[in-house]
Amino acid sequence: MKKMILALILSVAWLPVQPVQLTGTLLVLVPTRDGLLVAADSREGADQSYCDGGTKIVSASSPRTIISVTGTAKLYGASDLKSVSADLCKFLKTHEPLLNFETIVTGYIAVHPSINAAMFVGLQRSVLQAIRNFQRSHPKMILRETPGENGYLSVVLGHFIPDRAVSVLAMFTVCLPTAKAGPEVCQKEWQEVDLKTLSLVHLYGNADFFQTQVFTEEGRQALGQPYLNDFFRFYAHSKPVGNVSADEATKVAVDIIESASRLASLRPKSPAIGGPVRVVLIDYHKRPVQLQ
């Protein structure tokens, strides 16, 4: 009997657990004649709890560069779940993550400050290695993709090249095919947009929610006025980047995020989109200029 009890205790002790994952983010990038405009919501979510006012647009040490991590941005211990559910805002102020992907990305850029495609490939390898190291050092913790998210996490990089007036938009997504599988890069892009390129709105993070729920006839009816007016006005009149001002892009980006935030508040089990909208412009200054 004692052996059976001991075996049961040992088996429970080695049951796999899932760490607390800090998720959410709707990120909007719009190249303009004034520079690259970047906007994001400020709601951080974990286990059906959320906290508004988070910083999702992070200035990197390299001039005219920002990064953002969407999906799983940070990992906390499974034992922290009770504290998360009680008060996520308080929890975030008093607890350090086991794994912080923002710190990993900004740390890599600090060592490799030249922003180019080769550096971006190295950054992908660095993030994959950080996940593998975490899996080896925490064998009981099972990493899983959050339902509704595109992959496990995505790293978005925005950069502006002043002498060419070129906006760089780069992104890669890390997927976990199964709970026990190693990480892999399942999607990536590197775009250089000049003033003659047709201006487009680039969405990252919870982009699927906007495209399948908000950007629909049903979504517009649920939202009503004045939501999506600025976005549809911009969407209906295509023009080159050189004809788009930062002011116009700000209105469009804020409209997109506030519309998604409003619809998310109306529909249960929606992504954690909400809080004040943050807007920065990466232009000829070395550091991003905060517009909102």
Secondary structure, DSSP 8 states (H G I E B T S, - for coil): -HHHHHHHHHHHHT--B--EEEB--EEEEEEETTEEEEEE--EEEETTEEEE-----EE-SSTTEEEEEEE--EEE-GGGHHHHHH-HHHHHHH---SEEHHHHHHHHHHHS---SHHHHHHHHHHHHHHHHHHHHH-TTB-----TTSSSSEEEEEEEEETTTTEEEEEEEEEE-SSTTS--EEEEEEEEEE-TTSB---EEEETHHHIIIIISSHHHHHHH-TTTTHHHHHHHHS--BGGG--HHHHHHHHHHHHHHHHHHHHHSTT-----S--EEEEESSSSS-EE--
